Amino acid sequence: MSPAATIGGVVLAHHGGWDEILVVLLPIAIFVSLLSARNRRGTRPPGGRGAGADHGAAAPAPPEPPEPPAGS
């Protein structure tokens, strides 16, 4: 085996532990970010269309019918 391949294998195999930490933490970070995005989307009120939507406000009351004329 050539010395370059041996050195490359040693460098790739051990970086003081930080590379092994990335192998564990990167999938966990991806999973947590996807889960939090799903939870944010799930807690939106139905019919909400973003920041401009009026969340939690009551619907306007329907107009009252006109009063009958006084002579009838």
VOVOVO-768358 format. One record per atom (N, C-alpha, C): residue number from 1; residue in one letter; x, y, z. Coordinates in pm, 1 decimal. Layout:
BEGIN
REC NUM a X Y Z $
...
! end
This chain:
BEGIN
REC 1 m 85.1 -117.5 0.0 $
REC 1 m 0.0 0.0 0.0 $
REC 1 m 89.9 124.2 0.0 $
REC 2 s 48.0 227.9 -69.4 $
REC 2 s 129.4 349.1 -78.3 $
REC 2 s 120.5 429.9 50.7 $
REC 3 p 222.7 508.7 80.0 $
REC 3 p 218.6 590.8 201.5 $
REC 3 p 105.0 692.8 200.2 $
REC 4 a 69.2 745.8 83.3 $
REC 4 a -39.6 843.7 75.4 $
REC 4 a -172.9 779.5 114.5 $
REC 5 a -196.3 656.4 70.5 $
REC 5 a -319.8 587.0 105.2 $
REC 5 a -324.3 554.6 253.9 $
REC 6 t -209.9 520.2 310.9 $
REC 6 t -203.5 489.4 454.1 $
REC 6 t -230.7 614.2 536.8 $
REC 7 i -168.7 724.5 500.5 $
REC 7 i -189.1 850.5 573.7 $
REC 7 i -334.0 896.4 557.8 $
REC 8 g -388.5 884.2 437.6 $
REC 8 g -527.5 922.7 415.0 $
REC 8 g -623.6 839.4 497.7 $
REC 9 g -596.0 710.6 510.8 $
REC 9 g -680.8 624.6 591.9 $
REC 9 g -674.5 658.8 738.9 $
REC 10 v -556.5 693.0 787.5 $
REC 10 v -541.5 728.9 927.9 $
REC 10 v -612.2 860.4 956.8 $
REC 11 v -596.2 957.3 868.3 $
REC 11 v -660.3 1087.4 888.7 $
REC 11 v -811.2 1074.2 880.6 $
REC 12 l -860.2 994.1 788.0 $
REC 12 l -1003.7 975.1 773.4 $
REC 12 l -1061.6 895.6 890.0 $
REC 13 a -982.7 805.6 946.8 $
REC 13 a -1033.3 716.8 1050.5 $
REC 13 a -1044.0 783.8 1186.6 $
REC 14 h -960.7 884.1 1213.9 $
REC 14 h -963.6 940.5 1348.9 $
REC 14 h -928.1 1089.0 1345.4 $
REC 15 h -1018.7 1171.3 1392.8 $
REC 15 h -998.4 1315.6 1398.1 $
REC 15 h -1009.3 1366.1 1541.0 $
REC 16 g -979.5 1286.7 1636.6 $
REC 16 g -985.1 1329.5 1774.8 $
REC 16 g -1122.9 1317.2 1837.0 $
REC 17 g -1218.1 1258.2 1770.3 $
REC 17 g -1349.2 1235.1 1828.5 $
REC 17 g -1459.3 1325.6 1776.6 $
REC 18 w -1425.9 1440.9 1719.4 $
REC 18 w -1531.3 1533.2 1676.2 $
REC 18 w -1608.5 1477.1 1557.8 $
REC 19 d -1543.8 1397.1 1473.3 $
REC 19 d -1615.5 1340.9 1359.2 $
REC 19 d -1716.8 1235.1 1403.8 $
REC 20 e -1684.3 1158.9 1508.0 $
REC 20 e -1780.0 1062.1 1559.9 $
REC 20 e -1900.2 1131.8 1624.4 $
REC 21 i -1874.0 1244.7 1687.5 $
REC 21 i -1983.5 1322.5 1746.9 $
REC 21 i -2077.8 1372.1 1638.0 $
REC 22 l -2022.4 1416.6 1524.5 $
REC 22 l -2106.6 1462.2 1412.9 $
REC 22 l -2192.8 1349.6 1357.4 $
REC 23 v -2137.2 1229.1 1353.2 $
REC 23 v -2213.0 1114.7 1300.5 $
REC 23 v -2337.0 1090.5 1385.6 $
REC 24 v -2330.1 1118.9 1513.9 $
REC 24 v -2443.6 1099.0 1603.0 $
REC 24 v -2534.3 1221.5 1605.9 $
REC 25 l -2475.1 1340.3 1618.3 $
REC 25 l -2555.3 1461.2 1639.0 $
REC 25 l -2623.1 1513.0 1512.3 $
REC 26 l -2564.0 1492.5 1396.1 $
REC 26 l -2624.4 1544.4 1272.6 $
REC 26 l -2760.8 1480.8 1244.0 $
REC 27 p -2777.2 1347.9 1248.8 $
REC 27 p -2912.1 1291.7 1228.1 $
REC 27 p -3011.3 1334.8 1335.8 $
REC 28 i -2964.2 1347.6 1459.1 $
REC 28 i -3053.4 1392.0 1566.2 $
REC 28 i -3099.4 1534.5 1540.0 $
REC 29 a -3008.3 1622.5 1498.0 $
REC 29 a -3043.6 1761.9 1469.5 $
REC 29 a -3142.4 1770.3 1353.1 $
REC 30 i -3122.5 1689.6 1250.5 $
REC 30 i -3215.9 1689.2 1137.0 $
REC 30 i -3353.4 1642.7 1182.8 $
REC 31 f -3358.5 1537.3 1262.3 $
REC 31 f -3486.0 1485.2 1311.6 $
REC 31 f -3558.4 1588.5 1398.0 $
REC 32 v -3486.4 1655.3 1487.0 $
REC 32 v -3547.5 1755.0 1575.4 $
REC 32 v -3599.9 1872.5 1494.2 $
REC 33 s -3524.6 1918.4 1393.6 $
REC 33 s -3571.3 2031.7 1313.7 $
REC 33 s -3695.7 1995.3 1232.5 $
REC 34 l -3699.4 1875.1 1175.8 $
REC 34 l -3818.6 1832.8 1101.1 $
REC 34 l -3938.7 1817.5 1193.2 $
REC 35 l -3916.8 1764.1 1312.6 $
REC 35 l -4025.8 1746.7 1407.3 $
REC 35 l -4080.4 1881.4 1455.4 $
REC 36 s -3992.2 1976.8 1481.3 $
REC 36 s -4040.0 2108.2 1526.2 $
REC 36 s -4114.4 2180.7 1414.1 $
REC 37 a -4069.4 2165.5 1289.8 $
REC 37 a -4141.7 2226.0 1177.3 $
REC 37 a -4280.5 2164.1 1163.3 $
REC 38 r -4290.4 2033.5 1182.3 $
REC 38 r -4421.0 1966.8 1174.5 $
REC 38 r -4512.9 2012.8 1286.9 $
REC 39 n -4458.4 2030.1 1405.8 $
REC 39 n -4540.4 2074.5 1518.6 $
REC 39 n -4586.8 2218.4 1499.7 $
REC 40 r -4501.5 2304.7 1445.5 $
REC 40 r -4544.5 2442.9 1418.2 $
REC 40 r -4656.7 2444.7 1316.6 $
REC 41 r -4645.3 2363.2 1215.0 $
REC 41 r -4748.9 2359.0 1111.6 $
REC 41 r -4878.5 2301.8 1167.7 $
REC 42 g -4869.2 2207.3 1260.2 $
REC 42 g -4987.6 2143.3 1317.1 $
REC 42 g -5062.6 2230.5 1415.3 $
REC 43 t -4998.5 2331.0 1473.1 $
REC 43 t -5065.7 2414.9 1571.5 $
REC 43 t -5128.2 2539.1 1510.9 $
REC 44 r -5115.8 2559.2 1381.8 $
REC 44 r -5180.0 2674.5 1318.4 $
REC 44 r -5330.5 2654.2 1316.1 $
REC 45 p -5407.0 2761.2 1336.0 $
REC 45 p -5552.9 2746.6 1328.2 $
REC 45 p -5595.9 2719.2 1185.1 $
REC 46 p -5705.4 2646.8 1167.3 $
REC 46 p -5751.7 2618.2 1031.7 $
REC 46 p -5790.4 2746.5 959.7 $
REC 47 g -5758.0 2753.6 833.4 $
REC 47 g -5791.5 2870.4 753.9 $
REC 47 g -5691.6 2982.9 766.7 $
REC 48 g -5589.5 2966.9 850.0 $
REC 48 g -5487.8 3069.9 864.3 $
REC 48 g -5402.7 3076.9 739.3 $
REC 49 r -5371.9 3196.4 694.4 $
REC 49 r -5295.1 3211.1 571.2 $
REC 49 r -5168.9 3290.4 593.8 $
REC 50 g -5103.8 3268.6 705.2 $
REC 50 g -4977.1 3333.9 727.7 $
REC 50 g -4988.0 3448.0 826.1 $
REC 51 a -4891.4 3539.4 819.2 $
REC 51 a -4881.9 3647.2 917.5 $
REC 51 a -4997.5 3746.5 905.8 $
REC 52 g -5058.7 3760.4 789.8 $
REC 52 g -5165.3 3858.1 771.4 $
REC 52 g -5300.6 3811.1 820.9 $
REC 53 a -5312.9 3683.6 851.3 $
REC 53 a -5442.1 3630.9 895.7 $
REC 53 a -5473.6 3681.2 1036.0 $
REC 54 d -5600.9 3699.3 1064.2 $
REC 54 d -5645.8 3747.7 1194.2 $
REC 54 d -5674.7 3627.5 1282.0 $
REC 55 h -5576.7 3586.7 1361.6 $
REC 55 h -5591.0 3466.4 1443.0 $
REC 55 h -5666.9 3496.6 1570.8 $
REC 56 g -5768.0 3417.6 1600.3 $
REC 56 g -5838.3 3427.0 1726.6 $
REC 56 g -5945.6 3533.9 1731.3 $
REC 57 a -5964.1 3611.3 1627.8 $
REC 57 a -6066.7 3716.0 1629.7 $
REC 57 a -6202.6 3654.1 1596.2 $
REC 58 a -6306.6 3706.7 1658.3 $
REC 58 a -6441.3 3656.5 1633.5 $
REC 58 a -6488.9 3704.7 1496.6 $
REC 59 a -6574.6 3624.7 1435.5 $
REC 59 a -6631.5 3662.6 1307.0 $
REC 59 a -6727.8 3779.1 1327.1 $
REC 60 p -6740.3 3868.5 1230.2 $
REC 60 p -6833.2 3981.0 1246.5 $
REC 60 p -6977.0 3931.2 1254.5 $
REC 61 a -7056.8 3999.3 1335.3 $
REC 61 a -7196.8 3961.8 1352.3 $
REC 61 a -7274.6 3994.2 1224.8 $
REC 62 p -7373.3 3910.3 1191.3 $
REC 62 p -7453.4 3940.5 1071.9 $
REC 62 p -7538.1 4066.2 1096.4 $
REC 63 p -7570.4 4138.2 991.1 $
REC 63 p -7651.1 4258.7 1009.4 $
REC 63 p -7792.1 4225.2 1058.5 $
REC 64 e -7846.8 4313.2 1140.5 $
REC 64 e -7982.0 4290.8 1192.7 $
REC 64 e -8084.0 4323.8 1083.4 $
REC 65 p -8199.2 4252.7 1083.1 $
REC 65 p -8300.9 4282.7 980.8 $
REC 65 p -8362.4 4419.7 1004.9 $
REC 66 p -8405.4 4486.1 900.0 $
REC 66 p -8466.6 4619.1 916.8 $
REC 66 p -8597.8 4608.6 995.4 $
REC 67 e -8628.2 4714.6 1070.3 $
REC 67 e -8753.9 4717.5 1146.6 $
REC 67 e -8869.7 4745.3 1051.8 $
REC 68 p -8988.1 4684.6 1081.1 $
REC 68 p -9103.8 4709.5 995.7 $
REC 68 p -9150.0 4856.1 1011.0 $
REC 69 p -9217.7 4908.7 911.7 $
REC 69 p -9268.7 5046.3 920.1 $
REC 69 p -9363.5 5061.6 1040.1 $
REC 70 a -9373.6 5182.4 1096.2 $
REC 70 a -9453.8 5208.4 1215.2 $
REC 70 a -9605.2 5193.9 1190.3 $
REC 71 g -9654.5 5214.4 1074.1 $
REC 71 g -9796.7 5209.8 1048.0 $
REC 71 g -9850.9 5070.7 1024.6 $
REC 72 s -9775.7 4967.4 1018.3 $
REC 72 s -9827.4 4835.1 984.4 $
REC 72 s -9864.4 4755.2 1102.4 $
! end
